[in-house]
Amino acid sequence: MHKHLRSTLICIALTVGVLHPAKSIAADFPNSRNSSTVYSDPRLAANWQGIYLGVNTHYGWGKANGANLGGFGLGGHLGYNFQSGPGVFGAEGDFGYTGIDYRGFSDTFRQKWLSSGRLRAGYAFDRFLPFVTGGLAYTTGTMKTATGKDDQGHFGYVIGAGIEAMLTDRVSARVEFLHYGFGSQTYSVPAARRTSVQNNLLRFGMSYRF
């Protein structure tokens, strides 16, 4: 019996001696199940292509015939991006309410609605997209004096630049600077006043991609 017990112990010792170095060698191979090293595919670049819808808020300042303008506003935007490699090109439209105005002692001038249709072009660094933009714009104006009030619409242009960041696969946030130049209109209050408008906007927005 002692002989059998001794033989059994010798077999166990030999088995442990063989398996231990084998386990150490196996751990050195990447494909081994015992490997402690984790191998994963690199993250794919963000996909900017497709239609998106969003909301935005802004602070705007500028001039109307030399008078300083300023105010806050909010609105929405809708656009589509086409992506070719890191290049991202698209079109976007926006429409919103703005409180940009001037309030004098007896005269006031206020913009109420602000909209634009623009092209965008950017270069994607994975989840970050710096871009430039430009297009056509429209705003409404209301002028009040002690003797009258008149409403007009102004057409013009808009140019700007910004940066957008992908927060998730569908949600992105942006900040952009936009400069607007609008043509002149005549306000009858009741005397005729020829008025042109210029705006600068610092705008923050969030978008959802479909």
KOLTISE-484556 format. One record per residue (C-alpha): residue number from 1; x, y negated, z. Coordinates in steps of 0.25 Angstrom, whole numbers, plus 5000, padded with zeros to 4 digits. Layout:
<recs>
[NUM; [X; Y; Z]];
...
</recs>
This chain:
<recs>
[1; [5000; 5000; 5000]];
[2; [5011; 4991; 5003]];
[3; [5017; 4994; 4990]];
[4; [5004; 4990; 4983]];
[5; [5003; 4977; 4991]];
[6; [5017; 4973; 4988]];
[7; [5015; 4976; 4973]];
[8; [5002; 4967; 4973]];
[9; [5010; 4955; 4980]];
[10; [5021; 4956; 4970]];
[11; [5011; 4956; 4958]];
[12; [5004; 4943; 4964]];
[13; [5017; 4936; 4966]];
[14; [5022; 4939; 4952]];
[15; [5008; 4934; 4946]];
[16; [5009; 4921; 4954]];
[17; [5023; 4919; 4949]];
[18; [5019; 4921; 4935]];
[19; [5007; 4913; 4935]];
[20; [5012; 4901; 4942]];
[21; [5023; 4897; 4932]];
[22; [5013; 4900; 4921]];
[23; [5003; 4890; 4927]];
[24; [5014; 4880; 4928]];
[25; [5018; 4882; 4913]];
[26; [5003; 4882; 4909]];
[27; [5001; 4868; 4916]];
[28; [5012; 4862; 4907]];
[29; [5003; 4865; 4894]];
[30; [4993; 4854; 4890]];
[31; [4983; 4864; 4886]];
[32; [4983; 4872; 4898]];
[33; [4971; 4872; 4907]];
[34; [4980; 4871; 4919]];
[35; [4986; 4858; 4914]];
[36; [4985; 4846; 4922]];
[37; [4987; 4836; 4911]];
[38; [4974; 4831; 4904]];
[39; [4974; 4828; 4890]];
[40; [4963; 4820; 4883]];
[41; [4961; 4813; 4870]];
[42; [4964; 4798; 4869]];
[43; [4951; 4789; 4870]];
[44; [4946; 4786; 4856]];
[45; [4946; 4771; 4852]];
[46; [4933; 4764; 4855]];
[47; [4922; 4763; 4844]];
[48; [4918; 4749; 4841]];
[49; [4909; 4753; 4829]];
[50; [4894; 4752; 4829]];
[51; [4883; 4743; 4833]];
[52; [4882; 4735; 4846]];
[53; [4873; 4727; 4854]];
[54; [4876; 4717; 4865]];
[55; [4874; 4705; 4874]];
[56; [4883; 4693; 4877]];
[57; [4884; 4681; 4885]];
[58; [4892; 4668; 4883]];
[59; [4897; 4655; 4887]];
[60; [4897; 4644; 4876]];
[61; [4902; 4630; 4875]];
[62; [4904; 4621; 4863]];
[63; [4900; 4607; 4857]];
[64; [4888; 4601; 4850]];
[65; [4891; 4588; 4844]];
[66; [4902; 4585; 4855]];
[67; [4893; 4590; 4867]];
[68; [4899; 4601; 4875]];
[69; [4890; 4614; 4876]];
[70; [4891; 4625; 4885]];
[71; [4882; 4637; 4890]];
[72; [4880; 4652; 4892]];
[73; [4872; 4662; 4884]];
[74; [4869; 4676; 4881]];
[75; [4865; 4685; 4869]];
[76; [4866; 4698; 4862]];
[77; [4874; 4703; 4850]];
[78; [4873; 4715; 4840]];
[79; [4884; 4720; 4831]];
[80; [4891; 4731; 4823]];
[81; [4905; 4735; 4823]];
[82; [4913; 4743; 4812]];
[83; [4926; 4749; 4816]];
[84; [4938; 4753; 4807]];
[85; [4949; 4757; 4816]];
[86; [4952; 4746; 4826]];
[87; [4945; 4736; 4817]];
[88; [4931; 4732; 4821]];
[89; [4922; 4724; 4813]];
[90; [4907; 4720; 4814]];
[91; [4896; 4710; 4815]];
[92; [4888; 4705; 4826]];
[93; [4876; 4696; 4829]];
[94; [4873; 4689; 4842]];
[95; [4862; 4680; 4847]];
[96; [4860; 4674; 4860]];
[97; [4855; 4663; 4869]];
[98; [4865; 4652; 4873]];
[99; [4864; 4640; 4883]];
[100; [4875; 4632; 4877]];
[101; [4871; 4618; 4878]];
[102; [4874; 4603; 4881]];
[103; [4866; 4595; 4891]];
[104; [4868; 4580; 4891]];
[105; [4861; 4569; 4898]];
[106; [4850; 4568; 4888]];
[107; [4854; 4577; 4877]];
[108; [4856; 4592; 4877]];
[109; [4860; 4602; 4866]];
[110; [4858; 4617; 4868]];
[111; [4861; 4630; 4860]];
[112; [4851; 4641; 4863]];
[113; [4853; 4652; 4853]];
[114; [4866; 4657; 4848]];
[115; [4869; 4668; 4837]];
[116; [4879; 4673; 4828]];
[117; [4882; 4684; 4817]];
[118; [4897; 4688; 4817]];
[119; [4907; 4697; 4811]];
[120; [4917; 4703; 4821]];
[121; [4931; 4710; 4819]];
[122; [4940; 4716; 4829]];
[123; [4951; 4725; 4832]];
[124; [4948; 4736; 4842]];
[125; [4958; 4740; 4853]];
[126; [4950; 4753; 4857]];
[127; [4940; 4747; 4867]];
[128; [4944; 4732; 4865]];
[129; [4940; 4724; 4852]];
[130; [4945; 4710; 4850]];
[131; [4937; 4704; 4839]];
[132; [4934; 4691; 4831]];
[133; [4921; 4687; 4826]];
[134; [4914; 4676; 4817]];
[135; [4901; 4673; 4810]];
[136; [4889; 4664; 4809]];
[137; [4881; 4658; 4821]];
[138; [4869; 4651; 4825]];
[139; [4864; 4643; 4837]];
[140; [4852; 4634; 4841]];
[141; [4853; 4620; 4847]];
[142; [4843; 4612; 4854]];
[143; [4846; 4597; 4856]];
[144; [4838; 4588; 4866]];
[145; [4839; 4573; 4868]];
[146; [4831; 4563; 4876]];
[147; [4822; 4561; 4863]];
[148; [4821; 4575; 4856]];
[149; [4825; 4589; 4855]];
[150; [4829; 4598; 4842]];
[151; [4833; 4612; 4839]];
[152; [4843; 4617; 4828]];
[153; [4850; 4629; 4824]];
[154; [4865; 4629; 4821]];
[155; [4872; 4639; 4811]];
[156; [4887; 4641; 4812]];
[157; [4899; 4650; 4814]];
[158; [4905; 4658; 4825]];
[159; [4919; 4664; 4827]];
[160; [4925; 4671; 4839]];
[161; [4933; 4682; 4845]];
[162; [4932; 4692; 4857]];
[163; [4935; 4705; 4863]];
[164; [4926; 4717; 4865]];
[165; [4929; 4729; 4875]];
[166; [4922; 4743; 4874]];
[167; [4917; 4746; 4888]];
[168; [4911; 4759; 4885]];
[169; [4909; 4766; 4872]];
[170; [4896; 4758; 4869]];
[171; [4898; 4745; 4878]];
[172; [4908; 4734; 4875]];
[173; [4910; 4720; 4881]];
[174; [4916; 4708; 4874]];
[175; [4920; 4693; 4876]];
[176; [4921; 4684; 4864]];
[177; [4923; 4669; 4860]];
[178; [4915; 4663; 4849]];
[179; [4915; 4650; 4843]];
[180; [4903; 4644; 4836]];
[181; [4902; 4632; 4826]];
[182; [4888; 4628; 4822]];
[183; [4884; 4618; 4811]];
[184; [4877; 4605; 4814]];
[185; [4862; 4603; 4815]];
[186; [4854; 4590; 4816]];
[187; [4846; 4589; 4829]];
[188; [4834; 4578; 4829]];
[189; [4833; 4574; 4843]];
[190; [4826; 4565; 4837]];
[191; [4839; 4558; 4832]];
[192; [4847; 4568; 4823]];
[193; [4859; 4574; 4829]];
[194; [4869; 4582; 4821]];
[195; [4874; 4593; 4830]];
[196; [4884; 4604; 4828]];
[197; [4888; 4615; 4838]];
[198; [4900; 4623; 4842]];
[199; [4900; 4634; 4853]];
[200; [4911; 4643; 4859]];
[201; [4906; 4655; 4866]];
[202; [4913; 4665; 4876]];
[203; [4904; 4677; 4875]];
[204; [4904; 4690; 4883]];
[205; [4896; 4702; 4878]];
[206; [4892; 4717; 4880]];
[207; [4889; 4726; 4868]];
[208; [4883; 4740; 4867]];
[209; [4887; 4749; 4855]];
[210; [4877; 4759; 4849]];
</recs>
